[in-house]
Amino acid sequence: MNYFPHEEAGRTRPPPPTGWRRTMARAPIALFRAGLGPLFGRRLLLLHHTGRVSGLDRRVVLEVVAYEPDSGTWTIASGFGPGADWYRNLRERPKTVIQFGNRHHAVTARFLSPDEGAAVMEGYGRRHPRTARRLCAFMGLPVDGSAPSLRGAGRSIPFVRLESGPPSPGDADGRSAGDTRED
């Protein structure tokens, strides 16, 4: 697995933001911590994750690609590829906590296959056609808005489904979801 998202499969993905752009990208974390998570509706969530090297609590705000309230699942994507720190940290410790609105949920991360990702991206493109095209262009993925091009892009984007409730039967990881209290 290539952990350098900007060099993935001959495509040029943008590197994660640095400097003032990083500060701006992280600003929604402060809003979630201030209890203003509901301002984002069902579009964003705050993911808590544990640093795979440091062991420290980390946070990142991510767009919700799909939300299924009946089953208690959220689907998110790593626009910077499999090398994004939050993605790699979830690979190491899939049990974690998210904040959605003002509520905390213990979740287990399940990493979707490329075919599952293709279906997710096609559905997202139907619901948000302009945003899907812009995001794919930002990631260096050619998309014309058609279902086949969206499915093709979805095969190369790492998608993660966050499932609340008890872990699936095949989950051998015995780690707890962690403390849901804020610092």
C-alpha positions as CSV (number, residue, x, y, z in Angstrom):
1,M,0.0,0.0,0.0
2,N,1.4,3.4,-1.0
3,Y,1.4,5.8,1.9
4,F,2.3,8.8,-0.2
5,P,-1.1,10.1,-1.5
6,H,0.4,12.6,-3.9
7,E,2.3,9.8,-5.7
8,E,-0.5,7.2,-5.9
9,A,-0.9,5.1,-9.1
10,G,0.6,7.8,-11.4
11,R,-1.9,10.4,-10.3
12,T,-1.0,13.6,-8.5
13,R,-3.1,14.0,-5.4
14,P,-2.7,17.3,-3.6
15,P,-0.6,17.2,-0.4
16,P,-2.3,17.9,2.9
17,P,-2.6,21.6,3.6
18,T,0.2,23.4,5.6
19,G,0.6,26.8,7.2
20,W,-2.5,29.0,7.3
21,R,-4.5,26.6,5.0
22,R,-4.0,23.9,7.7
23,T,-5.2,26.3,10.4
24,M,-8.3,27.1,8.3
25,A,-9.0,23.4,7.6
26,R,-8.8,22.7,11.3
27,A,-11.0,25.6,12.4
28,P,-14.2,23.4,12.5
29,I,-12.6,21.3,15.3
30,A,-12.9,24.3,17.6
31,L,-16.5,24.8,16.6
32,F,-17.3,21.2,17.5
33,R,-15.5,21.5,20.8
34,A,-17.5,24.7,21.6
35,G,-20.7,22.7,21.2
36,L,-21.5,24.1,17.7
37,G,-21.4,20.8,15.9
38,P,-25.1,21.2,14.9
39,L,-24.2,24.1,12.6
40,F,-22.8,21.6,10.2
41,G,-26.0,19.6,9.9
42,R,-25.4,16.1,8.7
43,R,-22.5,17.1,6.4
44,L,-19.6,17.0,8.8
45,L,-18.5,14.9,11.8
46,L,-15.6,15.1,14.3
47,L,-13.5,11.9,14.3
48,H,-11.4,11.1,17.3
49,H,-8.5,8.9,16.6
50,T,-5.4,7.7,18.4
51,G,-2.0,8.4,16.9
52,R,-0.4,5.1,15.9
53,V,3.1,6.3,16.9
54,S,2.4,8.9,19.7
55,G,-0.6,7.2,21.2
56,L,-2.1,10.7,21.7
57,D,-5.8,11.7,21.0
58,R,-6.2,13.3,17.6
59,R,-9.2,14.9,16.0
60,V,-10.2,15.7,12.4
61,V,-13.4,17.1,10.9
62,L,-14.5,15.1,7.8
63,E,-17.3,15.3,5.4
64,V,-20.0,12.7,5.7
65,V,-20.4,11.0,2.3
66,A,-23.4,8.9,3.4
67,Y,-25.4,8.7,6.7
68,E,-27.8,5.9,7.5
69,P,-29.6,6.8,10.7
70,D,-31.5,3.5,10.8
71,S,-28.4,1.4,10.9
72,G,-26.2,4.0,12.7
73,T,-23.5,4.2,10.1
74,W,-21.5,7.1,8.6
75,T,-19.4,6.8,5.4
76,I,-16.4,9.0,5.1
77,A,-13.6,9.3,2.4
78,S,-9.9,10.0,2.5
79,G,-9.5,12.7,-0.2
80,F,-5.7,12.6,0.5
81,G,-5.6,8.9,-0.1
82,P,-4.5,6.0,2.2
83,G,-1.6,8.0,3.5
84,A,-3.7,10.5,5.5
85,D,-2.8,10.2,9.2
86,W,-6.4,9.7,10.4
87,Y,-6.9,6.9,7.9
88,R,-3.6,5.1,8.9
89,N,-4.5,5.6,12.6
90,L,-7.9,4.0,12.1
91,R,-6.2,1.1,10.3
92,E,-4.2,0.6,13.5
93,R,-7.1,1.1,15.9
94,P,-10.5,0.8,14.2
95,K,-12.6,1.3,17.4
96,T,-13.0,5.0,18.1
97,V,-15.5,7.8,18.8
98,I,-17.1,10.4,16.6
99,Q,-19.1,13.5,17.4
100,F,-22.0,14.1,15.1
101,G,-23.9,17.3,16.0
102,N,-23.5,17.4,19.7
103,R,-23.7,13.7,20.3
104,H,-20.8,11.2,20.7
105,H,-21.0,7.7,19.2
106,A,-18.7,4.8,19.8
107,V,-17.9,3.4,16.3
108,T,-15.9,0.7,14.6
109,A,-14.2,1.5,11.3
110,R,-14.8,-0.8,8.4
111,F,-12.7,-0.2,5.3
112,L,-14.6,-0.5,2.1
113,S,-13.5,-2.4,-1.0
114,P,-12.9,-0.6,-4.3
115,D,-16.3,-1.9,-5.6
116,E,-18.1,-0.7,-2.5
117,G,-16.4,2.6,-2.9
118,A,-17.5,2.8,-6.5
119,A,-21.2,2.4,-5.4
120,V,-20.7,5.0,-2.6
121,M,-19.2,7.5,-5.0
122,E,-21.9,7.0,-7.6
123,G,-24.6,7.7,-5.0
124,Y,-22.8,10.7,-3.7
125,G,-22.5,12.0,-7.3
126,R,-26.2,11.7,-7.8
127,R,-27.0,13.6,-4.6
128,H,-24.2,16.3,-5.0
129,P,-23.2,16.4,-8.7
130,R,-21.3,19.7,-8.7
131,T,-19.5,18.9,-5.4
132,A,-18.5,15.4,-6.6
133,R,-17.0,16.8,-9.8
134,R,-15.1,19.5,-7.8
135,L,-13.8,17.1,-5.2
136,C,-12.6,14.6,-7.9
137,A,-10.9,17.4,-9.8
138,F,-9.2,18.5,-6.6
139,M,-7.9,14.9,-6.1
140,G,-6.7,14.7,-9.7
141,L,-9.4,12.2,-10.7
142,P,-11.0,12.6,-14.1
143,V,-14.8,12.7,-13.7
144,D,-17.4,14.0,-16.2
145,G,-20.4,13.5,-13.9
146,S,-21.5,10.2,-15.6
147,A,-22.1,7.1,-13.4
148,P,-19.2,5.2,-15.0
149,S,-16.7,8.0,-14.3
150,L,-18.0,8.4,-10.7
151,R,-17.7,4.7,-10.2
152,G,-14.1,4.8,-11.5
153,A,-13.2,7.6,-9.2
154,G,-14.8,5.8,-6.3
155,R,-12.6,2.7,-6.9
156,S,-9.5,4.8,-6.2
157,I,-10.8,6.8,-3.1
158,P,-10.4,5.0,0.2
159,F,-13.8,5.0,1.9
160,V,-14.5,4.0,5.5
161,R,-17.8,3.1,7.0
162,L,-18.1,4.0,10.7
163,E,-20.5,1.6,12.4
164,S,-22.1,2.2,15.8
165,G,-23.2,-0.5,18.1
166,P,-21.5,-3.9,18.7
167,P,-18.6,-4.8,16.6
168,S,-19.1,-7.2,13.7
169,P,-18.6,-10.9,14.4
170,G,-15.3,-11.0,12.5
171,D,-13.8,-8.2,14.6
172,A,-10.9,-9.6,16.6
173,D,-9.7,-6.3,18.0
174,G,-10.6,-6.2,21.7
175,R,-9.7,-2.5,22.2
176,S,-12.4,-0.3,23.7
177,A,-13.8,2.7,21.9
178,G,-12.1,5.1,24.3
179,D,-13.3,7.8,26.5
180,T,-15.9,10.1,25.0
181,R,-15.2,13.1,27.2
182,E,-13.6,16.1,25.8
183,D,-10.3,17.4,27.2
